[in-house]
Amino acid sequence: MLHFTEILITGLLVGGIYACIALGWAIIFKTSGVINLATGELTMIGAYTCFALYTMGLPIYVAVLGMLAIALGCGVLTERLWLRPMIGEPVLSVIMVTVGISFAYKAIVCLIWGADTRVFEPRIFPMESLMLGPIHISQVFLYSFIVAGIMMAILIYFFQRTRMGLAMQATADDEMAARSMGIPASSVYRWTWVIAFMACGMAGALLGNINGLNVSIGYMGLLVLPAVVIGGMNSIPGAVAGGLIIGVLENMGDAYISGFFPGGVKTTFPFIVMLIIMLWKPYGLWGWIKIERM
């Protein structure tokens, strides 16, 4: 039971970071109906930007604020240069544009920083375990979870209390009705990409401090996809819950199943659970069920 408790807690702590990336998926899909296949690269850019500012000698909080400011600029430019010209085009065309964005950003990162693994030095959070009674908890996971939780709380406040957050929810519910009420859809889409960049960038910075940085961090976007599907592609609370679920599933699969099926169980087990849930709940556990009447 003690071992199970430690695995469960670690899974929840890691899942908090995954939830930030899942928010990047869900926000864009909920607002525009587009599956953003460049989510992993948004995470990677945030990680490398924070790393570059931190290694310049800036305090970590300044580096994080700088990363968020750069993420804001990247979100605005991405929407303005590549996504706005695609308004009104078929969804599949827009999805293919996000594929091109992912390759472009990965190439830019490799051109600037190379493909070698880089490490945050000095470490932002201590790597030693923290003792809570008989339970060992990794401090780096705990503090990363707290930072991710603060980020998600700010986003929840933004969606529920600010004018733009309410406009984004209205546009997601019914774009035509929102336009008729004077809500500028172009501004909504721009802020959608800005928030996705910020959420994914924060998660990337936290993951980079834990595991080190290389271009493979871009694959985190696909690894977190089960969290979004399980929670519901158009549900913000579902994305958060899905991230926590995936964190637990990864650790449980690695601890209890990898001994019987060695090789990649930690990453494949969430996808297997995702397929099972989709057979039962095609729209996810908290997703909106779309009903069309003729």
C-alpha positions as CSV (number, residue, x, y, z in Angstrom):
1,M,0.0,0.0,0.0
2,L,2.9,2.4,0.8
3,H,4.4,1.7,-2.7
4,F,1.0,2.2,-4.3
5,T,0.5,5.5,-2.5
6,E,3.9,6.9,-3.6
7,I,3.1,5.9,-7.2
8,L,-0.3,7.5,-7.1
9,I,1.0,10.8,-5.6
10,T,3.9,10.9,-8.2
11,G,1.4,10.3,-11.0
12,L,-0.8,13.1,-9.8
13,L,2.1,15.5,-9.5
14,V,3.3,14.7,-13.0
15,G,-0.2,14.8,-14.3
16,G,-0.5,18.5,-13.2
17,I,2.3,19.3,-15.7
18,Y,0.5,17.2,-18.4
19,A,-2.7,19.2,-17.6
20,C,-1.0,22.4,-18.7
21,I,-0.2,20.9,-22.1
22,A,-3.7,19.4,-22.3
23,L,-5.1,22.9,-21.8
24,G,-3.1,24.0,-24.9
25,W,-4.9,21.3,-26.9
26,A,-8.3,21.9,-25.5
27,I,-8.4,25.7,-25.7
28,I,-7.6,25.8,-29.4
29,F,-10.0,22.9,-30.3
30,K,-12.8,24.3,-28.1
31,T,-12.6,27.8,-29.7
32,S,-11.8,27.0,-33.3
33,G,-12.5,23.3,-33.8
34,V,-8.9,22.8,-35.0
35,I,-6.7,19.9,-33.7
36,N,-3.4,21.7,-33.2
37,L,-0.7,19.1,-34.1
38,A,2.0,21.7,-33.2
39,T,1.2,21.6,-29.4
40,G,4.4,19.7,-28.7
41,E,6.5,22.4,-30.4
42,L,4.8,25.1,-28.4
43,T,5.9,23.2,-25.3
44,M,9.4,22.9,-26.7
45,I,9.7,26.6,-27.6
46,G,8.7,27.6,-24.1
47,A,11.2,25.2,-22.5
48,Y,14.1,26.4,-24.6
49,T,13.2,30.1,-24.2
50,C,13.1,29.8,-20.4
51,F,16.4,27.8,-20.5
52,A,18.1,30.5,-22.6
53,L,16.9,33.3,-20.3
54,Y,17.8,31.4,-17.1
55,T,21.3,30.5,-18.4
56,M,21.9,34.2,-19.1
57,G,22.0,34.7,-15.4
58,L,18.5,36.0,-14.9
59,P,16.5,34.9,-11.8
60,I,14.1,32.1,-12.5
61,Y,11.0,34.2,-12.0
62,V,12.3,36.8,-14.4
63,A,13.1,34.0,-16.9
64,V,9.6,32.6,-16.6
65,L,8.1,36.1,-17.0
66,G,10.3,36.6,-20.1
67,M,9.3,33.3,-21.5
68,L,5.6,34.1,-21.0
69,A,6.1,37.5,-22.8
70,I,7.9,35.8,-25.7
71,A,5.1,33.2,-25.8
72,L,2.6,36.0,-26.1
73,G,4.5,37.4,-29.1
74,C,4.8,34.0,-30.7
75,G,1.1,33.3,-30.2
76,V,0.2,36.6,-31.9
77,L,2.6,36.1,-34.8
78,T,1.5,32.5,-35.3
79,E,-2.2,33.4,-35.5
80,R,-1.6,36.4,-37.7
81,L,0.8,34.9,-40.2
82,W,-0.4,31.4,-40.6
83,L,-3.9,30.9,-39.1
84,R,-5.8,34.0,-39.9
85,P,-5.4,33.5,-43.7
86,M,-7.0,30.1,-43.2
87,I,-10.3,31.4,-41.7
88,G,-13.2,29.9,-43.7
89,E,-11.0,27.1,-45.2
90,P,-11.7,23.4,-44.5
91,V,-10.7,22.2,-41.1
92,L,-8.4,19.5,-42.6
93,S,-6.4,22.3,-44.4
94,V,-6.0,24.2,-41.1
95,I,-4.8,21.0,-39.4
96,M,-2.2,20.5,-42.1
97,V,-1.0,24.1,-41.5
98,T,-0.4,23.2,-37.8
99,V,1.7,20.3,-39.1
100,G,3.8,22.7,-41.1
101,I,4.1,25.0,-38.0
102,S,5.4,22.1,-35.9
103,F,8.2,21.3,-38.4
104,A,9.1,24.9,-38.8
105,Y,9.4,25.5,-35.0
106,K,11.4,22.3,-34.6
107,A,13.8,23.4,-37.3
108,I,14.1,26.9,-35.7
109,V,14.9,25.3,-32.3
110,C,17.5,23.0,-33.8
111,L,19.1,25.9,-35.7
112,I,19.4,28.0,-32.6
113,W,20.2,25.5,-29.8
114,G,21.2,22.3,-31.7
115,A,20.0,18.8,-30.9
116,D,22.2,18.1,-27.9
117,T,20.6,17.6,-24.5
118,R,20.8,20.6,-22.2
119,V,20.3,20.9,-18.5
120,F,19.2,23.7,-16.3
121,E,22.2,24.7,-14.2
122,P,21.9,25.4,-11.3
123,R,18.7,23.3,-10.8
124,I,15.6,25.3,-10.2
125,F,14.0,22.9,-7.7
126,P,15.9,20.4,-5.5
127,M,16.1,16.9,-6.7
128,E,16.1,15.2,-3.3
129,S,13.0,13.4,-2.0
130,L,10.8,14.9,0.7
131,M,9.6,12.7,3.6
132,L,6.0,12.9,4.6
133,G,5.9,10.3,7.3
134,P,6.9,7.0,5.5
135,I,6.1,8.4,2.0
136,H,8.9,9.6,-0.3
137,I,7.8,12.6,-2.5
138,S,10.1,14.1,-5.1
139,Q,10.5,17.8,-4.4
140,V,11.0,18.7,-8.1
141,F,7.6,17.0,-9.0
142,L,5.9,18.7,-6.0
143,Y,7.1,22.2,-6.7
144,S,6.4,21.8,-10.5
145,F,2.9,20.7,-9.6
146,I,2.4,23.8,-7.5
147,V,3.6,26.1,-10.3
148,A,1.4,24.3,-12.8
149,G,-1.5,24.6,-10.4
150,I,-1.0,28.4,-10.1
151,M,-0.9,28.6,-13.9
152,M,-4.1,26.7,-14.2
153,A,-5.8,28.8,-11.5
154,I,-4.9,32.0,-13.4
155,L,-6.3,30.6,-16.6
156,I,-9.6,29.6,-14.8
157,Y,-9.9,33.1,-13.4
158,F,-9.2,34.5,-16.9
159,F,-12.0,32.4,-18.5
160,Q,-14.5,33.1,-15.8
161,R,-13.8,36.7,-14.8
162,T,-12.4,38.6,-17.7
163,R,-14.1,40.1,-20.7
164,M,-11.9,38.3,-23.2
165,G,-12.3,35.0,-21.3
166,L,-16.1,35.3,-21.5
167,A,-15.9,36.2,-25.1
168,M,-13.8,33.1,-25.8
169,Q,-16.4,30.9,-24.1
170,A,-19.2,32.6,-26.1
171,T,-17.3,32.1,-29.3
172,A,-16.7,28.4,-28.5
173,D,-20.4,27.9,-27.7
174,D,-21.8,29.6,-30.8
175,E,-19.5,31.6,-33.1
176,M,-22.3,33.0,-35.2
177,A,-24.3,34.2,-32.2
178,A,-21.1,35.7,-30.7
179,R,-20.3,37.6,-33.9
180,S,-23.9,38.9,-34.0
181,M,-23.4,40.3,-30.4
182,G,-20.3,42.2,-31.6
183,I,-17.6,39.8,-30.3
184,P,-14.5,40.1,-32.6
185,A,-13.7,36.5,-33.6
186,S,-10.2,37.5,-34.8
187,S,-9.2,38.8,-31.3
188,V,-10.6,35.6,-29.8
189,Y,-8.6,33.4,-32.0
190,R,-5.5,35.5,-31.4
191,W,-5.9,35.1,-27.6
192,T,-6.6,31.4,-28.0
193,W,-3.1,30.9,-29.5
194,V,-1.5,33.2,-27.0
195,I,-2.9,31.3,-24.0
196,A,-2.0,27.9,-25.6
197,F,1.6,29.1,-26.1
198,M,1.8,30.3,-22.5
199,A,0.3,27.1,-20.9
200,C,2.4,24.8,-23.1
201,G,5.5,26.9,-22.5
202,M,5.1,26.8,-18.8
203,A,4.8,23.0,-18.9
204,G,7.8,22.8,-21.2
205,A,9.9,24.8,-18.7
206,L,8.9,22.5,-15.9
207,L,9.6,19.3,-17.8
208,G,12.9,20.7,-19.0
209,N,14.0,21.3,-15.4
210,I,13.1,17.7,-14.5
211,N,14.4,15.7,-17.5
212,G,16.7,18.0,-19.4
213,L,16.1,19.6,-22.8
214,N,16.3,18.2,-26.3
215,V,14.1,18.3,-29.4
216,S,12.3,15.1,-28.3
217,I,10.3,17.2,-25.8
218,G,8.2,18.2,-28.8
219,Y,6.7,14.7,-28.8
220,M,5.1,15.5,-25.5
221,G,2.2,17.0,-27.4
222,L,1.3,13.6,-28.8
223,L,2.0,11.8,-25.5
224,V,-0.5,14.1,-23.8
225,L,-3.2,13.6,-26.5
226,P,-4.9,10.8,-24.5
227,A,-5.5,13.2,-21.6
228,V,-7.4,15.5,-24.0
229,V,-9.4,12.7,-25.6
230,I,-10.2,11.1,-22.2
231,G,-11.3,14.4,-20.7
232,G,-13.1,15.6,-23.7
233,M,-11.6,17.6,-26.6
234,N,-13.9,20.6,-25.9
235,S,-13.8,20.6,-22.1
236,I,-11.4,22.7,-20.2
237,P,-12.0,21.0,-16.8
238,G,-11.9,17.7,-18.7
239,A,-8.4,18.6,-20.0
240,V,-7.2,19.2,-16.4
241,A,-8.7,16.0,-15.1
242,G,-7.4,14.1,-18.1
243,G,-3.9,15.3,-17.5
244,L,-4.1,14.0,-13.9
245,I,-5.5,10.7,-15.1
246,I,-2.8,10.2,-17.7
247,G,-0.1,10.9,-15.1
248,V,-1.5,8.2,-12.8
249,L,-1.9,5.7,-15.7
250,E,1.7,6.2,-16.8
251,N,3.1,5.5,-13.4
252,M,0.7,2.6,-12.7
253,G,1.5,1.0,-16.0
254,D,5.2,1.4,-15.4
255,A,5.1,0.0,-11.9
256,Y,2.6,-2.9,-12.3
257,I,2.5,-3.9,-16.0
258,S,6.0,-3.3,-17.4
259,G,7.3,-6.4,-15.6
260,F,5.0,-8.6,-17.7
261,F,5.3,-6.6,-21.0
262,P,8.7,-4.9,-21.0
263,G,9.3,-2.0,-23.4
264,G,7.3,1.1,-23.7
265,V,4.4,0.2,-21.4
266,K,4.6,3.6,-19.7
267,T,3.8,5.5,-22.9
268,T,1.4,3.0,-24.5
269,F,-0.8,2.2,-21.6
270,P,-2.6,5.6,-21.6
271,F,-3.4,5.1,-25.3
272,I,-4.9,1.7,-24.6
273,V,-7.1,3.1,-21.9
274,M,-8.0,6.0,-24.2
275,L,-9.2,3.5,-26.9
276,I,-11.3,1.6,-24.3
277,I,-12.9,4.8,-23.0
278,M,-13.6,6.0,-26.6
279,L,-15.6,2.8,-27.2
280,W,-17.8,3.7,-24.2
281,K,-17.7,7.5,-24.3
282,P,-16.7,8.7,-27.8
283,Y,-16.8,12.4,-26.7
284,G,-14.7,11.8,-23.6
285,L,-15.7,11.7,-19.9
286,W,-16.5,15.4,-19.8
287,G,-16.9,16.3,-23.5
288,W,-19.9,17.9,-25.1
289,I,-22.1,15.4,-27.0
290,K,-22.9,16.9,-30.4
291,I,-26.5,16.4,-31.5
292,E,-27.6,17.4,-35.0
293,R,-31.3,17.5,-36.0
294,M,-32.3,17.5,-39.6
